[in-house]
Every structure is written in C-alpha cells, then in structure tokens.
C-alpha cells in the first residue's frame, strides 16, 4: 500500500526553493535524512494498539520538536519562520503521520477492505447543470469535491446519461470519504465554523461518514460540537496556543534565539498526548472492524 509522503514532498520542495538562505540548506538536508529515518521507523512498529500508539507518538513528538525548534525556530535567518504558512513544513507532519499510524494499527483490515488512507479529494455533493431547452451531456453532472487532510476512502466511478443505453454519457471519478479529518495547528472560531460547514456537506452526501476535527492547540473558547455535523474535536496536545504576548518576541532571529529555551520548554510541557490518538484510533476501529450478529445480540443494541 502506498502511503502519502506529504511532508517529505514539502521538505524536498524547500531544498529546491531558490529563496532558501544558503545557511539553511545544510539543515534542510539534515532534516530530510531525519525524516526518512522517522518515517521508516514508524512503518516498522508492530505490537498491540497501545504499543503502536505509544511508540509512534513518541517518535512524532521528537521529530515535530526537531522541525519546529531546531530547523525553523533556531534558524539564523527569518525565511523559514516567516514563511511557515506558505511552506507548510511543520503542519504537514501530522498529515503524513496519521496514515502511517492507521496503517500500522489496521494493516490487515486495510488490505482486506481495499481502502485508501491519507490526504485526498472526496465528493461532498452532486448537482446537474442542465435545462429543458438544452440537453447537456450526461445530464450535466457536476461533482462538488473537497480536499481532506486525512480520509479513509474508497474510489468510486459515476456514469450519467439521459438514456438507458448510456449514450452521450459522462463518467466521473472521485473518492467517497467514510471518515474525514481536518488537521489544524491552531483552532480558532473561523476554522471551527468552516469545518462545521464542510462536515455538513460531507454528511449530506455520505450520511454514514464521520467527520473529526483534529488540532494541536486550541485558539478559541471551546464551543460544543453537538449542534454541528462534526462528530468530535480532538485537541492533540490538550493545551491552548502560546499567548500573543509571548509570540510578539518571535519576529526576528535574534529574538527567537533569546527565547528558544522558553519555546522548547513550552513544547516539551505540552507534548502530543497518546490518549488523544487512542481516541482517534477508536473512532476508526468502530468503523472498520466487522460486527458479528452474535455480538449484537449479546449487547442487545446496534
């Protein structure tokens, strides 16, 4: 099974970026080496669910801190820190980690069910752009699609025509997301509202789908997700974002170097929590594991 290399691709693109300062190139090459070791080590992890999650999340914490602190924050130039949002070096780590983790936990089930893992574009609606006065090819079928940061999905092919013989037909290809996740570094109210709308679109098209919002840091007053189509919001570090009063000192490399120990301590005191990933895996287990009739009768509900 091919597992996305979203983060690795961003690192390699950064190395080829002609705006990358010369002093950072050596560190980016070092980061690529560490990335390959990190990825391959996770893929080799075996054991029960708790063992896989424990070992994988420890590797995630170590690698994420290295990228955030040693590569970006500690740079003697301002390019990497100021362009974080555009370069997407640190915030794609989680996007690549999730399919690695899920594939380790559910190796056999994934092969058996022929499902896809990772970032992908999935169907979120269907409309027909046609009128009585003008016959459109295939009824003018148009698929509304949404890029998902992480999805458990299957490929689907749709063929549309006005005729039972399927002449003048159109074939569309897309993915059905049975579980979709939005990954946010800092979750604020605007992002929450956007995710609520995305979850509603997804479930209007695939009623059985689950939508989970994952964030590292909370950057808003918590709002109940029960009135939205979001199944759950998981705060992976169980903490709020570092305050603006502290972040104001990060604008230049000299200020960041002066604050590097404080920043490192903040990350170390709020690591990715293993039980938050266990919660995420439990959502998937409830979807992917087959439930036998005898088990349902024993429980008395389904």
C-alpha positions in Angstrom: 0.0 0.0 0.0 1.3 3.4 -1.0 1.2 5.9 2.0 1.4 9.6 1.3 4.7 11.4 1.6 3.0 14.8 2.0 5.6 16.2 4.5 8.6 14.7 2.7 7.5 16.3 -0.5 7.4 19.7 1.2 10.9 19.2 2.6 12.3 18.3 -0.9 10.5 21.2 -2.4 12.0 23.5 0.2 15.5 22.3 -0.6 14.9 23.2 -4.3 13.4 26.6 -3.4 15.8 29.3 -4.7 14.7 31.7 -1.9 16.0 29.3 0.8 19.0 31.0 2.5 22.3 29.3 2.0 22.8 28.9 5.7 19.6 26.9 6.0 20.4 24.4 3.2 22.6 22.2 5.2 20.0 22.0 8.0 17.2 21.1 5.4 19.3 18.3 4.0 19.8 17.0 7.6 16.1 17.3 8.1 15.4 15.2 5.0 17.7 12.4 6.4 15.9 12.6 9.8 12.6 12.5 8.0 13.4 9.3 6.2 14.5 7.6 9.4 11.4 8.8 11.2 9.0 7.5 8.6 10.7 4.2 8.1 10.9 3.6 11.9 7.2 4.2 12.3 6.4 1.7 9.5 8.4 -1.0 11.3 6.5 -0.7 14.6 4.5 -3.8 15.5 2.5 -4.9 18.5 -0.8 -4.2 20.1 -2.7 -0.9 19.7 -1.3 0.6 22.8 2.3 -0.3 21.9 2.0 1.1 18.4 0.4 4.3 19.6 2.9 4.8 22.4 6.0 4.2 20.2 4.6 6.2 17.2 3.6 9.2 19.3 6.9 9.3 21.0 8.6 9.4 17.6 6.1 12.1 16.5 6.9 14.3 19.4 10.7 14.0 18.9 10.6 14.7 15.2 8.0 17.5 15.4 10.0 19.3 18.0 13.2 18.9 15.9 11.5 20.5 12.9 9.8 23.3 14.8 12.7 24.2 17.1 16.0 23.1 15.6 15.2 23.7 11.9 12.7 26.6 11.9 12.9 28.5 15.2 16.6 28.3 15.7 17.5 29.4 12.1 19.8 32.4 11.9 17.6 33.7 9.1 13.9 34.7 9.1 12.8 32.9 6.0 11.7 29.6 7.4 9.8 31.1 10.4 8.1 33.9 8.5 7.1 31.6 5.6 5.8 28.7 7.7 2.3 29.1 6.5 3.3 29.0 2.8 6.0 26.4 3.0 3.8 24.0 5.1 6.8 22.2 6.5 5.7 21.8 10.1 1.9 21.5 9.6 2.2 18.6 7.1 3.9 16.4 9.6 0.6 15.4 11.2 -1.0 14.8 7.7 1.7 12.3 7.0 1.8 10.8 10.5 -1.9 9.9 10.6 -1.9 7.4 7.6 1.4 5.9 8.9 -0.2 5.3 12.3 -3.5 4.0 11.0 -1.7 1.7 8.6 0.4 0.2 11.4 -2.7 -0.4 13.6 -5.0 -1.8 10.8 -2.6 -3.4 8.3 -4.6 -6.4 7.5 -8.0 -4.7 7.6 -6.9 -2.1 5.1 -5.7 -4.7 2.6 -8.8 -6.8 3.1 -11.2 -3.9 2.6 -9.2 -2.2 -0.2 -9.4 1.2 1.3 -7.2 4.3 0.8 -5.6 6.4 3.6 -4.3 9.9 3.6 -5.0 13.4 2.1 -7.3 13.2 -0.9 -10.1 15.0 -2.6 -13.5 13.5 -1.8 -17.1 14.0 -3.0 -19.2 16.4 -1.0 -22.1 17.0 -3.3 -23.7 16.3 -6.7 -25.5 18.7 -9.0 -26.8 18.6 -12.5 -26.1 21.7 -14.7 -28.8 21.2 -17.3 -32.1 22.7 -18.6 -35.1 21.5 -20.6 -34.1 23.8 -23.5 -30.6 22.5 -23.8 -29.7 18.8 -23.4 -26.4 18.6 -21.6 -24.0 15.6 -22.0 -24.7 13.2 -19.2 -27.3 15.4 -17.7 -24.6 18.0 -16.9 -23.5 16.1 -13.9 -21.1 18.1 -11.7 -19.3 16.7 -8.6 -18.6 19.0 -5.8 -15.3 17.9 -4.1 -13.4 18.9 -1.0 -9.7 18.3 -0.2 -9.5 16.4 3.1 -6.3 16.5 5.2 -6.9 12.8 6.1 -9.5 10.4 4.9 -10.4 6.8 4.9 -11.9 6.5 1.5 -12.7 4.3 -1.5 -12.6 5.1 -5.2 -16.0 5.5 -6.9 -16.9 5.9 -10.6 -20.2 7.5 -11.6 -21.7 7.2 -15.1 -24.5 9.6 -16.1 -26.8 9.8 -19.1 -30.3 10.7 -20.2 -30.6 7.4 -22.0 -30.8 3.8 -20.7 -28.3 2.7 -23.2 -25.9 5.3 -21.7 -25.2 7.1 -25.0 -24.0 10.7 -24.6 -22.8 9.7 -21.1 -20.2 11.2 -18.8 -18.0 9.2 -16.4 -16.9 10.9 -13.3 -14.2 9.6 -10.9 -13.9 10.6 -7.2 -13.5 9.3 -3.7 -16.1 8.6 -1.0 -14.8 9.6 2.4 -16.1 7.3 5.2 -14.0 9.2 7.7 -12.6 12.7 7.1 -10.3 14.7 9.2 -9.4 18.4 9.2 -6.0 19.0 10.8 -5.4 22.4 12.3 -2.3 23.7 14.1 -4.3 26.3 15.9 -8.1 26.0 16.0 -9.9 29.4 16.1 -13.6 30.2 15.7 -13.4 30.9 12.0 -11.8 27.5 11.4 -14.4 25.8 13.6 -17.3 27.4 11.5 -15.7 26.4 8.2 -15.2 22.8 9.5 -18.9 22.7 10.6 -19.9 23.6 7.0 -17.6 21.1 5.5 -18.9 18.3 7.8 -22.5 19.1 6.9 -21.7 19.0 3.2 -19.9 15.6 3.6 -22.7 14.0 5.6 -25.4 15.4 3.2 -23.7 13.3 0.5 -22.4 10.4 2.6 -24.8 10.1 5.7 -22.7 7.3 7.3 -19.5 9.3 7.2 -17.7 10.5 10.3 -16.0 14.0 10.4 -13.4 14.6 13.1 -11.6 17.9 13.7 -8.0 17.5 15.0 -5.9 20.4 16.3 -2.6 20.7 18.1 -3.6 23.8 20.0 -6.9 25.5 21.0 -7.1 29.1 20.0 -10.7 29.9 20.9 -13.2 29.5 23.7 -14.5 25.9 23.4 -17.8 25.6 21.7 -19.9 22.4 21.8 -19.8 20.5 18.5 -23.1 18.7 19.3 -25.1 21.3 17.3 -22.9 20.7 14.3 -22.2 17.8 11.9 -18.7 17.4 13.4 -18.5 14.1 15.3 -15.7 15.2 17.6 -13.0 17.8 18.1 -9.7 16.3 19.5 -7.1 18.6 21.0 -4.0 16.6 20.4 -1.7 18.5 22.9 -4.5 19.2 25.4 -3.4 22.8 25.6 -4.1 26.3 24.4 -1.9 28.1 21.9 1.1 30.1 23.3 -0.1 33.6 24.0 0.2 36.6 21.7 2.1 38.4 24.4 4.9 35.8 24.1 4.7 35.4 20.3 5.4 39.1 19.7 9.1 38.3 20.6 9.5 35.8 17.8 9.6 38.3 14.9 13.4 38.2 14.3 16.0 35.5 14.6 17.9 37.3 17.4 14.7 37.5 19.4 13.9 33.8 18.8 17.4 32.7 19.8 16.9 34.6 23.1 13.6 32.8 23.6 14.5 29.4 22.3 14.7 27.6 25.7 11.3 29.0 26.7 9.8 27.9 23.4 11.4 24.4 23.7 10.1 24.1 27.3 6.6 25.1 26.2 6.5 22.3 23.6 8.0 19.7 25.9 5.5 20.5 28.6 2.6 20.0 26.2 3.5 17.0 24.0 1.1 15.2 21.7 -0.9 13.1 24.1 -1.0 9.4 23.5 -4.6 9.0 24.7 -5.9 11.6 22.2 -4.5 9.4 19.4 -6.0 6.4 21.0 -9.4 8.2 20.9 -8.9 8.8 17.2 -8.0 5.2 16.6 -11.1 4.0 18.5 -13.3 6.0 16.1 -11.7 4.2 13.2 -11.9 0.8 14.9 -15.7 1.3 15.4 -16.0 1.8 11.6 -13.5 -0.7 10.2 -14.0 -3.7 12.4 -16.8 -6.0 11.4 -19.5 -6.6 14.0 -20.9 -10.1 14.2 -24.6 -10.8 14.7 -23.9 -12.8 17.9 -22.1 -9.8 19.3 -25.0 -7.5 18.6 -27.4 -9.9 20.1 -25.2 -10.2 23.2 -25.2 -6.5 23.6 -28.8 -6.1 22.8 -28.4 -3.0 20.6 -26.8 -1.8 17.4 
